[in-house]
C-alpha cells in the first residue's frame, strides 16, 4: 500500500535587520497544505548570525514578530483578526511581499507523504 503524497506550498522566513541593505538570514519555514487544511511554521533563530548583520538589532522585537508568525499559522482568536481567517488566507497573509524586518521568500510547491517530517527537513536545508 502506497501512502498519498500531499501537494503543499512553502516559503522561507527571513529576518532583514536593516531593510535598506537587503541583507537577511533565513530563520524559518512556513508550509500550507490545502488537503490537510494545515498552516505550520518552524523557526530556528540564530541570534549570533543575526548580530553579525546588525549588532544593534532588537532581538526581543524580532522574537515577538516571529512568535506572531507562529500564532497566526496556528490560527484562532489569540492571533488577532488574521488568526481568524481560513488556513489559505493566513498563509497568503504570512507570505505576502513586504518591506519589513520579517519577510518571506517566494512560495514554492512540493509534494510530501509526511508534512510534519518535511517541515523539519526544510528547516534543516534552508535555515541550519
Beta strands, then each sheet from edge to edge (+ up, - down):
strand 1: 6-15
strand 2: 25-33
strand 3: 38-43
strand 4: 102-104
strand 5: 108-112
sheet 1: 3+ 2- 1+ 4-
sheet 2: 3+ 2- 1+ 5-
end
